[in-house]
Amino acid sequence: MTRINDELFGKLEYKNNFWRGKTTIKMFGEEKEILLSIDAYENTDFSNVQKEAFLSFIQDMENIMNEAEKHIYDYYIENYEEYREMIGNKLEADQVVPNVHAVSNLKKLVEPAELMVRRVRKNGKRRLGLLCNVCWDIENGIGVKIEDEVVEEVGYQDIVL
């Protein structure tokens, strides 16, 4: 297994077509250590755009994460009734998919798991994906698509995979 110590990304190991390590983000007011995955071939350097994407995220994390939290809240409010109906049992639904009234209420429902630094596409945008585990959809979780430091979309994780 190939390992490196990158000056920007830190200690990384090449596994399943990604360079993987750890990073710390702040979400819902708490610092969390999560998986860091950089989309690159084993024998190539990281692109300048990937480095810029990660550096820009770190430098503006508070604003980007506040925006991500708001988008996750909007997504939750838009979809939670459907998830409650799928559960059927009101008591269980109240536990798994409660009616929330503020972004901060999501702290117990959403757990950040992985920050992905995506490869550059032809449009040249700095692309990140934040994967989160959520109690209301254990199989799929949610993904937050971030391009050029702007939260573009929240949905199933496949939007960033």
Secondary structure, DSSP 4 states (H G I P E B T S, - for coil): --EEEETTTEEEEEETTEEEEEEEEEETTEEEEEEEEEE--TTSPPPHHHHHHHHHHHHTHHHHHHHHHHHHHHHHHHHHHHHHHHH--HHHHHHHS----SGGGGGGTEEEEEEEEPPP-TT---EEEEEEEETT-TTT-EEEEEETTEEEEEESGGGT-
